[in-house]
Amino acid sequence: MSLPQKVNIVEVGPRDGLQNEAQPISIDDKVRLVDDLTAAGLSHIEVGSFVSAKWVPQMAGSAQVFENIQRREGVIYSALAPNLRGFEDALAAGVREVAVFAAATEGFSRRNLNCSISESLERFAPIMAAAQMHGVQVRGYVSCVLGCPYEGSVSPQQVAAVANELYAMGCYEVSLGDTIGTGTPGATRALFNAVSAQIPRGKLAGHFHDTYGQALVNIYASLEEGIQVFDSSVAGLGGCPYAKGASGNVATEDVQYMLQGMGIETGVDLDQVIAAGQRICGV
């Protein structure tokens, strides 16, 4: 399969990247980061999360961040909203796209979401209904698609079943997350082949962690499978607070460098992303 000519990078650093930082990051620094990423040409930035500050203290103040960022026309500024309360708070903050999370394994679902996979999907129903009513887009995430810290290997068919549930309930795109970074190119190809039997490839995205140095080769394998959307985090910030040792979202700088070298268009200015990463890491 020929490689795509254009790829969309979804920048998750301000949310997925910062959520694990032990040192509190100020509202002003978060706003500056989002504005820097906007200036760098990112067309989709996940800005924050409307969750309980008790569970993810770093995401407290997401509404203030949304209130103060300099929005650019044509750029999506999204937020995680795992329940109806979170969705309502996001809506009040002017958010026009939210994300919901499901897990590919029961073990991760129970430890991360405190419920079974089916229960988590049922919880999304009122969010989807409210989103449709207010014209808000919903993006779906599936965690642990290439390995689980509690159950080990995960079958592609298992991932496909969960992803299809999210797509069927109205998620316009489903991002498949290698939460603990154990995926390899062969497993990545098998994953997208299985999921694309139920969901069009144009509605799928890849979210890779670099825990074992496999993120870029997995992105390359995904490109060969026709995937054109990838999540990444400026400066490689962050991992998952519920998957110990799984730090290391793939760095936006690395993804952009590779794609640029392959002649694939992203609309992103590499030097400006590097500067944004250096600035937030200096906070």
C-alpha positions in Angstrom: 0.0 0.0 0.0 1.3 3.5 -0.9 2.0 5.9 1.9 -0.4 8.8 2.5 0.6 12.2 1.2 -0.9 14.0 4.2 -1.1 13.1 7.9 -3.0 14.8 10.8 -1.1 15.0 14.1 -3.3 15.2 17.2 -1.3 17.0 19.9 -2.1 15.5 23.3 0.7 17.0 25.3 -1.4 19.6 27.2 -3.7 16.9 28.5 -2.1 13.4 28.3 1.4 14.9 28.6 0.9 17.1 31.6 -1.6 15.0 33.6 1.2 12.9 35.2 3.5 15.8 36.1 3.9 15.8 39.9 4.9 19.5 39.9 1.9 21.7 39.5 1.8 23.6 36.2 0.3 27.1 36.3 -2.7 28.1 34.2 -0.5 30.6 32.5 2.1 28.0 31.5 -0.6 25.7 30.2 -2.1 28.5 28.1 1.3 29.4 26.8 1.9 25.8 25.8 -1.4 25.6 23.9 -0.8 28.9 22.2 2.8 27.8 21.2 1.4 24.6 19.7 -1.3 26.6 17.8 1.4 28.8 16.4 3.4 25.7 15.4 0.6 24.7 13.1 -1.0 21.8 15.0 -4.6 21.5 13.8 -6.0 19.5 16.7 -4.8 20.1 20.3 -6.2 18.2 23.3 -6.2 21.0 25.8 -7.4 19.5 29.1 -9.6 17.2 31.0 -12.9 17.7 32.8 -12.4 15.1 35.5 -12.3 15.1 39.2 -9.3 17.1 40.5 -9.1 14.5 43.2 -8.1 11.8 40.7 -6.1 14.0 38.2 -5.1 17.1 40.1 -3.0 18.4 37.2 -6.1 18.9 35.1 -7.8 21.2 37.7 -8.3 24.6 36.0 -9.0 23.2 32.5 -11.9 25.6 32.1 -9.6 28.5 32.8 -7.2 27.3 30.2 -9.9 27.1 27.6 -11.0 30.6 28.6 -7.6 32.1 28.0 -6.1 30.4 25.0 -5.9 32.2 21.7 -8.0 30.1 19.4 -7.2 30.0 15.7 -9.9 29.3 13.2 -9.8 25.8 11.8 -8.0 24.4 14.9 -9.8 21.9 17.1 -9.3 22.4 20.8 -10.7 19.3 22.5 -10.9 17.9 26.0 -11.4 14.6 27.8 -14.9 14.3 29.3 -15.5 10.8 30.7 -18.9 11.4 32.2 -22.0 13.6 31.8 -20.8 16.1 34.5 -17.5 16.4 32.7 -19.3 16.9 29.4 -21.5 19.7 30.8 -18.5 21.4 32.3 -16.7 21.2 29.0 -19.7 22.6 27.1 -19.8 25.5 29.6 -16.2 26.2 28.8 -16.9 26.4 25.1 -15.4 23.1 24.1 -16.7 21.8 20.8 -15.1 18.4 20.8 -14.7 15.9 23.6 -13.0 12.6 24.0 -14.2 9.4 25.8 -12.0 6.5 26.9 -12.7 2.8 26.9 -10.3 -0.1 27.5 -9.7 -3.2 25.4 -9.3 -5.4 28.6 -11.5 -5.9 31.6 -8.5 -5.7 34.0 -7.5 -2.2 32.8 -11.1 -1.0 32.6 -11.8 -2.0 36.2 -8.6 -0.4 37.5 -8.8 2.7 35.3 -12.5 3.3 35.1 -13.7 1.3 38.1 -16.2 -0.7 36.0 -16.4 -3.3 33.3 -16.0 -2.6 29.6 -19.7 -2.9 29.0 -20.5 -0.6 31.9 -18.1 2.0 30.7 -19.7 2.0 27.3 -23.2 2.3 28.8 -21.9 5.4 30.7 -21.1 7.0 27.4 -24.6 6.8 26.1 -25.9 10.1 27.8 -22.7 11.9 26.7 -23.3 10.9 23.1 -26.9 12.0 23.3 -26.0 15.3 24.8 -23.2 15.8 22.3 -25.5 15.2 19.4 -28.0 17.7 20.9 -25.4 20.4 21.2 -23.5 19.7 18.0 -20.3 18.6 19.8 -18.1 16.0 18.1 -16.9 13.0 20.1 -13.6 11.2 19.6 -13.2 7.7 21.1 -10.1 6.2 22.6 -9.4 2.5 23.2 -6.6 1.8 25.7 -4.3 -1.2 25.9 -4.8 -2.3 22.3 -1.4 -4.0 22.0 -0.8 -5.2 25.5 -2.2 -4.8 29.0 -0.3 -4.4 32.3 -2.8 -6.8 34.0 -3.7 -9.3 31.3 -0.7 -9.4 29.0 -1.4 -9.8 25.3 -4.6 -8.5 23.8 -6.3 -10.0 20.7 -7.0 -7.7 17.8 -10.6 -9.0 17.7 -11.1 -7.9 21.3 -9.9 -4.4 20.4 -12.1 -4.4 17.2 -15.2 -5.2 19.3 -14.7 -2.3 21.7 -13.7 0.1 18.9 -16.7 -0.8 16.9 -19.0 -0.1 19.9 -17.5 3.4 20.2 -17.9 4.0 16.4 -21.4 2.6 16.4 -22.5 5.0 19.2 -21.3 8.0 17.2 -17.6 8.6 17.8 -16.4 10.2 14.5 -12.9 8.8 15.0 -11.4 6.0 17.2 -7.9 6.3 18.4 -6.2 3.0 19.3 -3.7 3.4 22.2 -0.7 1.3 22.9 -0.8 2.3 26.5 2.2 0.3 27.8 4.2 0.6 24.5 4.6 -3.1 23.9 3.4 -3.1 20.3 5.6 -4.1 17.4 5.1 -3.5 13.7 3.7 -6.9 12.9 1.2 -6.7 15.8 0.3 -3.1 14.7 -0.5 -4.3 11.2 -2.6 -7.1 12.5 -4.4 -4.7 14.8 -5.4 -2.3 12.1 -6.4 -5.1 9.7 -8.7 -6.5 12.3 -10.3 -3.2 13.3 -10.6 -1.9 9.8 -12.8 -5.0 9.0 -15.4 -3.1 11.0 -14.5 0.5 10.9 -13.1 2.4 7.8 -9.4 3.1 8.0 -10.1 6.8 7.5 -11.9 6.8 10.9 -9.0 5.3 12.8 -6.0 6.8 14.5 -2.9 5.5 16.2 -1.7 6.5 19.7 1.7 5.0 20.4 4.0 5.1 23.5 7.7 4.8 23.1 8.4 2.7 26.3 10.3 0.1 24.3 11.5 2.4 21.4 8.8 1.0 19.1 6.6 4.1 18.5 8.0 5.4 15.3 8.3 2.0 13.6 4.7 1.3 14.7 3.6 4.6 13.1 5.5 3.7 9.9 3.7 0.3 9.9 0.4 2.1 10.4 1.1 4.5 7.5 1.6 1.4 5.3 -1.8 0.2 6.5 -3.4 3.5 5.3 -3.7 5.2 8.7 -3.4 9.0 8.5 -4.0 10.3 12.0 -1.6 10.0 14.9 -1.6 11.2 18.5 1.6 12.6 19.9 2.9 14.7 22.8 5.2 17.6 22.6 8.6 16.7 24.1 7.3 13.2 24.7 5.6 14.3 27.8 3.4 11.9 29.8 2.1 8.4 29.9 -0.8 6.9 31.8 -1.4 7.4 35.5 -3.0 3.9 35.7 -0.2 2.0 33.9 2.9 2.2 36.0 6.2 2.4 34.1 4.4 3.2 30.8 5.7 6.7 30.5 6.6 8.1 27.2 4.0 9.3 24.6 5.8 9.5 21.3 7.2 13.0 20.9 5.5 15.2 18.4 9.0 16.4 17.4 10.1 12.9 16.4 6.9 12.2 14.5 7.1 15.4 12.6 10.8 14.9 11.8 10.1 11.4 10.4 7.1 12.5 8.4 8.9 15.6 7.1 11.8 13.4 6.0 9.4 11.2 4.1 7.8 14.1 2.3 4.5 13.7 4.1 2.6 16.9 4.7 1.4 17.8 8.2 1.2 21.6 8.3 3.4 21.6 11.4 6.6 23.7 11.8 9.2 21.5 13.4 11.3 24.3 14.8 8.3 25.9 16.6 7.3 22.5 18.1 10.9 22.1 19.4 10.8 25.5 20.9 7.4 24.8 22.6 8.8 21.6 24.0 11.9 23.3 25.4 9.8 26.0 27.0 7.4 23.7 28.8 10.2 21.5 29.9 11.9 24.5 31.4 8.9 25.3 33.6 
